[in-house]
């Protein structure tokens, strides 16, 4: 009985890893996504001219990550580490949204994901400040 349970857990973990790896590969291997993310990083005005279908597909990928996160298949810190940076940067870039209403209810899952990833980023930043302050304080004495 315990062996069957352990085997079931191992299969579930393997499946979770495969899902996550497949999504990560799609992000890294998709030429259109690479172009969009490079333009987001550079805050390039050309981002506004990218067809929204391409941007929508990228949002769809982030929403898939959000669904995995919401169902407990991945942890928030892992989702943030692998996808949070670009999810947040796309959301906050007006050129990304130039031809669509960002506040539409259609983007509510994506918006909630970005909010959650921003909280994860804030936790990391606060932890880094705490470590830096602690280290600097230790040097004073």
C-alpha positions as CSV (number, residue, x, y, z in Angstrom):
1,X,0.0,0.0,0.0
2,X,2.7,2.5,1.0
3,X,4.7,1.5,-2.2
4,X,1.7,2.3,-4.4
5,X,1.2,5.7,-2.7
6,X,4.9,6.6,-3.1
7,X,4.8,5.5,-6.7
8,X,1.7,7.6,-7.3
9,X,3.4,10.6,-5.7
10,X,6.5,10.1,-7.8
11,X,4.4,10.0,-11.0
12,X,2.6,13.2,-10.0
13,X,5.8,15.0,-9.3
14,X,7.3,13.8,-12.6
15,X,4.2,15.0,-14.5
16,X,4.4,18.4,-12.7
17,X,8.0,18.7,-13.7
18,X,7.2,17.8,-17.3
19,X,4.4,20.4,-17.5
20,X,6.5,23.1,-16.1
21,X,9.5,22.3,-18.3
22,X,7.3,22.3,-21.4
23,X,5.9,25.7,-20.6
24,X,9.4,27.1,-19.9
25,X,10.6,25.6,-23.2
26,X,7.8,27.3,-25.1
27,X,8.8,30.6,-23.6
28,X,12.4,30.2,-24.4
29,X,12.1,28.6,-27.8
30,X,9.3,30.7,-29.4
31,X,10.9,33.2,-31.7
32,X,7.9,35.7,-31.4
33,X,8.1,35.5,-27.5
34,X,11.8,36.1,-27.6
35,X,11.3,39.2,-29.8
36,X,8.5,40.6,-27.6
37,X,10.5,40.1,-24.4
38,X,13.6,41.7,-25.8
39,X,11.5,44.7,-26.8
40,X,9.9,44.8,-23.4
41,X,13.4,44.7,-21.7
42,X,14.6,47.6,-23.9
43,X,11.3,49.5,-23.7
44,X,11.6,49.7,-27.4
45,X,8.9,51.8,-29.2
46,X,8.7,49.0,-31.8
47,X,6.8,46.9,-29.2
48,X,3.7,48.9,-30.0
49,X,3.8,47.7,-33.6
50,X,3.8,44.0,-32.7
51,X,0.6,42.3,-33.7
52,X,-1.6,41.8,-30.6
53,X,-2.2,38.2,-31.5
54,X,1.5,37.6,-30.7
55,X,1.2,39.4,-27.3
56,X,-2.0,37.6,-26.5
57,X,-0.3,34.2,-27.0
58,X,2.4,35.3,-24.6
59,X,-0.2,36.3,-22.1
60,X,-1.8,32.9,-22.6
61,X,1.4,31.2,-21.6
62,X,1.6,33.3,-18.4
63,X,-2.0,32.4,-17.7
64,X,-1.1,28.7,-18.1
65,X,1.5,29.2,-15.4
66,X,-1.1,31.0,-13.3
67,X,-3.4,28.0,-13.6
68,X,-0.6,25.6,-12.5
69,X,0.1,27.9,-9.6
70,X,-3.6,28.2,-8.6
71,X,-4.0,24.4,-8.7
72,X,-0.9,23.9,-6.4
73,X,1.2,22.2,-9.1
74,X,4.0,24.8,-8.8
75,X,5.0,27.0,-5.9
76,X,4.8,30.8,-6.0
77,X,8.6,31.3,-5.6
78,X,9.3,28.9,-8.6
79,X,6.7,30.6,-10.8
80,X,8.2,34.0,-10.0
81,X,11.7,32.8,-10.6
82,X,10.9,31.4,-14.0
83,X,8.1,33.6,-15.3
84,X,7.4,36.5,-12.9
85,X,9.9,39.0,-14.2
86,X,8.5,39.1,-17.7
87,X,4.9,38.8,-16.7
88,X,5.3,41.9,-14.5
89,X,7.3,43.8,-17.2
90,X,4.7,43.1,-19.9
91,X,1.8,44.1,-17.6
92,X,3.5,47.4,-16.7
93,X,4.6,48.4,-20.3
94,X,2.1,50.7,-22.0
95,X,3.5,49.8,-25.4
96,X,2.6,46.2,-24.8
97,X,-1.0,47.3,-24.4
98,X,-1.2,50.0,-27.0
99,X,-4.1,48.4,-28.9
100,X,-6.0,46.7,-26.2
101,X,-7.7,47.7,-23.0
102,X,-5.6,46.2,-20.2
103,X,-8.3,46.6,-17.6
104,X,-10.7,44.3,-19.4
105,X,-12.1,41.4,-17.4
106,X,-10.6,39.1,-20.0
107,X,-7.2,39.7,-18.5
108,X,-8.2,39.1,-14.8
109,X,-6.3,35.8,-14.5
110,X,-3.2,37.4,-15.9
111,X,-3.7,40.5,-13.7
112,X,-4.0,38.3,-10.6
113,X,-0.9,36.4,-11.6
114,X,1.1,39.6,-12.0
115,X,-0.1,40.8,-8.6
116,X,1.0,37.6,-7.0
117,X,4.4,37.7,-8.8
118,X,4.9,41.3,-7.7
119,X,4.3,40.2,-4.0
120,X,6.9,37.4,-4.5
121,X,9.4,40.0,-6.0
122,X,8.7,42.3,-3.0
123,X,9.4,39.5,-0.6
124,X,12.8,38.8,-2.3
125,X,13.7,42.5,-2.3
126,X,12.8,42.8,1.4
127,X,14.8,39.7,2.3
128,X,17.8,41.1,0.3
129,X,17.5,44.5,2.1
130,X,17.3,42.7,5.5
131,X,20.5,40.6,4.7
132,X,22.3,43.7,3.5
133,X,21.3,45.7,6.6
134,X,22.3,42.8,8.9
135,X,25.7,42.4,7.2
136,X,26.4,46.2,7.2
137,X,25.3,46.4,10.9
138,X,27.7,43.6,11.8
139,X,30.6,45.5,10.1
140,X,30.0,48.5,12.4
141,X,30.9,46.7,15.6
